[in-house]
Amino acid sequence: MHKLRLHKTDIGYFVLFLALFLLITKAGINKYFVLLALSALFVSVKRKIEPKYLVVAVHVVLYVVLGSVIAFMVSKFTFHSVKQSLIFAIAPITAISMFSMYGEEDSGKLVDIQFAALCVGYLILYARHHVPGEFYYESNYYAYIFGVYGLIHFWRKKYVLCAVAILLMVVDHKRIVNGAFAFTFFCLLVLLLAKKEKYQKRINIAMRIVLVLVPILLVAVVKNGVLASVFAKYRIHSMGRLDGPAVWNRIQPYYDMSIFYIGKGSGWVEEWLGEIAVHGFIRNLHNDILAAYVELGFIGFLFWILSFQVVIVYAGKKKDFRCANLVALLIGYMFINLITDNIYLYVTFLIPFYVILLDIIFGKSDISRSERK
């Protein structure tokens, strides 16, 4: 198997990424300014960014544009609209600048260096968290991306790294992450067993249909109360989503499950949460799929969901159906986590996630190939 050859600059970037991931886990709004500054630094190294790399950010661009237009239309364009748009844009900008700096030939090395930095960073934070008197931090931010690394390392037959990623994911215990990983890992096994191209094509069609229908169905079952009934019947603790403060139920009167629902506009959900914060821990809707529907409306939401298809189709044309299916699988993993959390804002997850997608689609190093020999 091809082995990575590290240079002094790679070690330097490892230290930089380690410091960066430690910082953005806790730094609040200041981390976005740091990321912008680093993006400018990365771009200055190569002084060139290929427009084609923006394919991984089509859904972000669409959300920002549609959300802002809708906010203007319904006279709800506020500071929150601007703030949310800028925050959404930070992760793809940073990831694309990192990828451009390393280049397509060495992008596989970038993926592995970032993984190493995340592992070391997580272990440092985990150790500090378990020292009496030390600070509290949201360690669960790391679980999401470790699940992605578990999938991608298994795909590339890096079983030791896969085991490390899975171990850290489990240690950083997050129920939805464990469930999302188990389901997508099973799908990955099916994908790897289907070696003939005709099967890959069928899987591709099936996955793309599921990625469109499931988010719409999710919004419907939340709106009509079916999901709340299921959780109540089986006594599933939703941690404030459907029980206690029941934030998903609280937002129901503000949107309609109708093709004529035009949405509230970008930033509305955050502003609304600030207004109803009678319970101190309600800071997010913890359902980015539902938040997107509320803000973009029925048609806008449908366009947003369909925009993820662009990167899948592009991956198939750039490489092959196996590559496209892998991209679809990772997007599916992301969607499952979007259902109960707000990872559309988690740069600790999004930056490495976008780098991985860019490497799968554009990477030319040996470890970036979609074929498994």
Buried (B, 14 or more C-beta within 10 A) or exposed (E): EEEBEEEEEBEEBBEBBBEBBBBBBBBEEEBBEBBBEBBEEBBEBEEEBEEEBBBBBBBBBBBBEBBBBBBEEBEBBBEBBBBBBEBBBBBBBBBBBBBBBBBBEBBBBBBBBBBBBBBBBBEEBBEEEEEEEEEEBEBBBBBBBBBBBBBBBBBBEBEEBBEBBBEBBBBBEBEBBBBBBEEBBEBBEEBBEBEEEEBBBEBBEEBBEBBBEBBBEBBEBBBEBEBBEEBEEEEEEBEBBBBEBBBBBBBBEEBEBEEEBBBBBBBBBBBBBEEEEEEEEBEBBBBBBBBBBBBBBBBBBBBBBBBBBBBBBBBBEBBBBBBBBBBBBBBBBBBBBBBBBBBBBBBBBBBBBBBBBBBBBBBEBEBBBBEEE
